[in-house]
Amino acid sequence: MRRASLATVATIALLSVTLLSEPGLAQPAPPAPSAPPAPSTNAATPAPGNAATPAPGTVIAKVGTDEIHYSDLQEAMQTLPDQLRAMPPAMLYPMLLDQLIDRDVIVQQAKKENLQDDPKVKQAISRATDLALQNALLSRDIQPLLTPAAIKARYDAEYAGKTGDEQVHAEHILVPTEAKAKDIIAQLGKGADFGKLAKENSTDPSAKENSGDLGWFKKTDMLPEFSDAAFALKPGQYTQKPVQTRFGWHVIKLEGTRTAPAPTLEEVGDQIRQQIIQEGVAKVLASAKTGVTVEKFNPDGSPYTPPAMPMPGAAPAAVPGQAPAQAPAPTPAPAK
């Protein structure tokens, strides 16, 4: 019954593709620019033994006439998952160093075979350059907006001290026919246990585990016909008539009502950060489009006509009991 998030159909969702730090040659370019992932900071760049951390320009290997610097190793470190970064430096350093040497050897061999002149390689290099430029612009303009002070200010303005939404805690039984729903209501009238009936009869996939319990939700989380019925009940009551939605027929029982408490900064910090990122991306994109003529065409070369958009609220709902889908947000890399 939960509504699909409108963010899933918003234009800004096209800007939410998270780029890999090192795209492979065979990967197609993503449909829209996004900022590169921010590296984790829970581990220091390894140095061999107990030596002090070298300067970034320190040469740590030579492959023919090529030099590999400590800054190259630091960059490679940022692409590792957290569990590998937690390895002892004495183990991680030689592993990364060997990988950098192997990569350089392969690149040198590819150049000897003139693969840099291959049309596919040229296209991949061009795409990688475009991605790097996109990420550089977004990171430069958006990263300064993501300070702890800015996130705290947004929290204070939009969340702190404000009353939350009215919510209800409800259970439901979903069945395919009105007749079946009426039969369940009749059984409840004779004292049958709601949770037991949900486990035995509900077609909601989660009912076997949670006895039809939907937890707390606000009115806009559900389809209107379902929310209207649930919010009209008093705690302990169940619907005396079946409630129809696109999923089937429901019998709803209300467990409680409350005014949701204001969330803490820790609870909504990531959400605020995503909002700031999305706003920043939209602003950068709008500025970049200023003065630029954009023309669109269909695959056959005819003028492009956008498809008709669905009416508000017409987006398909999620599976009953399933949380609404959320659009990912791009994550700018730290400013250098």
N, C-alpha and C positions, 0 to 999 in steps of 0.2 A: 503493500500500500504506500510505501514511502515514495515521495516525488523524486524524480531524477533531478539532480542539481542543475539549475540553469547555466551554471558555469561550464557544463559539459557541451553546451551548444553556443556559447559566447565566442565572439571572434578572438578574444584574448587567449582562448585555449590553444589556438594555433601557434601562439608564441611560447608555449610551455614545454617544448621538446627539450629534454636534457641531453646535451651533447656529450659524447664520449671524449675523454681527454686526448686520445690518439685514434681517430677514425681510421679503419682499415681501408685499403685501396678499393675494395669491392663494395664498400658501403655507399648507398645513394645519399645525396644531400637531403637533409631534413626539410620539411615543407616550409618552415619559417625560422627566423633567427631566434636563438636563445643564448643565455649566458652560460659560461662553462661552470662545471661543478666546483664548489669551494672545497679545498683540501682540508682534511682533518688536521687538528693541531695537537693530537694526544700523544705524539711521539716525536722525538728529536731526530734530525737526520743523523744516520750512524757515522761514526768515525772509527777507524781501526784501533783496536786495543784501547789503551787509556789515553791516547793522544788527544790534544785539544782540537776543537773543531777547526779545520783548515779554512783559509780564505776561499771564497767562491771561485776565484781564478786559478787556484792551485791545480797543476797538472797531476792527474792521478793515474793516467795510462797514455801510452802512445801506440797507435795502430798504423804502422807505416809512417807517413808524414802527418797523419791526423793526431790531434791531441784531444783527450777527454779530460774535462775539468771537473772539479768538485761540484760546481753549479749544475753540471749535467746529472750528477748522481742525486743532488737535492731535488731536481725536477722529477727524476724517475721515482723518487721516494713518494712524491705526492700522488702518484697514480696507483699506489698499492692499497689494498684493503687494510682496515685497521688491525686485523689479526696478524698480518705480516709485519706491520710497523712495530708491533709489540715485541718482535724478536730481538734477542740480544744484538747490539751493534756489531760485535765480533763475528756473528753469523751473517747478519744482513749485509754488511759492507761488501764482503767478497762475492756474495750472490749477485748484488746489483752491479758490481764492477764487471763481473763476467758477462752479464746481460748487455751492458753498454758496449763492451768490446765485441761481442758477437754481432750486435746490431751494426756496428761500424764496419766490421768485416763484410757483412752481407751487402751493405750499401756500397762499399767500394767495389765489390764484385759486380753488382748491378750496373754501376757506372762504367766499368770496363766493358760490359756487354752492351753499352749504349741504350739501356732500357729507359733512360730519361727522355729519349726521343720517341718512345712508343706513344701513339696518340692516346691510348687509355691512361697511361701514366701521366701524361701532360694534363688530361682532363681531371684526374684525381688530385694532382698538385694544385690546379686552379681552384677546385672545390675546397681543398684544405685551406688555401689562402683566403678564400671568401669567408669561410667559417672563422678563421682566426681574426679577420677584420671585424666581422659581426660581433664576436665575443669581446674583442678589445673595446669597441664602442659601448656596448652594453655594460661591461664591467666598469669602465671609466665613469659612466654617467649614473649608474645605479648603486654601485657599492657604497659611495659616500652617504647614501640615504638610509643605509641599514645599520646605523650606529645604535648601541643600546639605549642612548638617550632618545633617539627618534622613535624607537619601538615603544619605550616607556611613555612617551608623550602621546602616541596614538592610543595606547591602552588607557591612559588617564582620560582622554577625550571621549572614547567610545565605549569603555567598559566599566571603569572603576566607579564604584558607588551607585551604579544604576540598577534598577530593578530588572530582573530577568523576565523571560516570557512565561506566560501561563502554560503549564504542562499537565498532562495526565499520564497516569500509569494504567495501562490496559492490557487485557488478554483478549485473544480472539480465536474463533474456530472457523476455518475456511472450508466450505464444501461446494460441490459443483452445481447443486440444484436448490431451488427455493424450498422444495418439499423436504429435503434432507435437513435444511436449516430449521424449518418449523418443527421437525421431529426432535432435533436437539434442544430447542427451546422448551418443548413439552417435557423432555426428560429432566431439564433443569428445574422446571416447575414442580417436579416430583422429588426433588432433592438430590439429583445426580451431581457428582463432582465435576466442576468445569474443566479442571486440568486433566482429569482422566478422560473425559470426552474429547478433549483436544488431541491428546495422544492417540486415541483410537480412531478418530474420524477426520481430523484436519488434513487438508492437502498442502498446507504450508510446510515446506521442507524442514523448517526448524522446530515444528511442533513436537516431534518425537523427543527432542532434547529439552525444550523449555516449556512444554505444556501450553504453548500458544502465547507465552508472555512476550509482549512487545517492549517492555521497559517504559521509561519516561520519554515523552515526545511532545513537541509543540504542535499547534494546529496546522501550520503550514508544512509540517513534515509528511503529512499523509494526504491521500486523495480527498477532495472536499466531502464527498458523500460519506467516507469513513470517519473523517474528523468531526463532521457535524453530529454524527450519531454518538461518537465516543464522548465529546465534550458536553452533550446534552444529558448524560447520565450522572448519577450521584454515586459515591463510593459504595460498592457492594451490589449495585444494580447491574443488570444485563439487558440487552436490547430485547424487547418483546416481539419485534418484527425483524425478519432477516434484512440485512443491509447488503445491497448489491453494488459491486464495483466491477471493473474490467477483469478482476481475477476470479470472480465467482460470488458466492453468497456467504456473508459473515454473520456470526453471532459474537457480539462484543460485550465484555464485562469490564467495568471500571473498578480499579483497585484503589486509586487515590488521586488527589489533585495537589498541586503546589505551584508556587511562584519560584521559578528557577533562580538560584543564587547567582550573583555576578561571578563570572569565571575569574580565576587568578591570572596574573601575568604569565606564569609558567604554563598554564593550560592553553592560552591563546597566543603565546609568543610566536610560535611557528606560523600560525594563521595570519597574524599581523604582518609578519615578515613577507609572506607570500603576497599579501595585498599590496604592500609597498613595492614589491618587485613587479607585480602585474601593472600597477599604475605607472611605474617608471618605464617599463617596456613600451606601454601604450604611448607615453609621452615622447619617448625617443623615436618611435615609429612615426608618430604624427608629424614630428618636426622634420624627420628625414623625407617624408613624402611631400612636404611643402615645395611647391614649384615643379614637382615632377609629374609629367604626364604618363598615366598608366592606362594601357589598353589591354583588354582581355578578348580572347578568341576561343571558340570551340575547337575540338580536334580537327574538324573539317575546314577550319579557317573562317567560318562565319562568325559574326559578332556574338559575343558571349551574352547570354541572358541568365541572370541568377535564378535559381529555382525558388519557387514560392516557399516562404518560411511558415512553419506551423504557428497557429495561434498560441498566445501565452497560455501555459498550463497544459499544452497538448503533447508535451514531450512524454515518451513512454515511461511508465513508472517502473521502479525496480521490483524484483521479486519480493513477495510479502515478507516483511521482517528484515530485509536486507538494507544495510545503510546506503544512503545515496552515493552515487559515484562523485568523486572529486577530481577536478582538473589539476594536474601537477603544475608547479610553477618553476620557471627557470631560476637557477641559483648562481648569482654572479660570483666570479672568483675574487679573492682578495686583491685590493689595489696594490700595485707594486711601486 
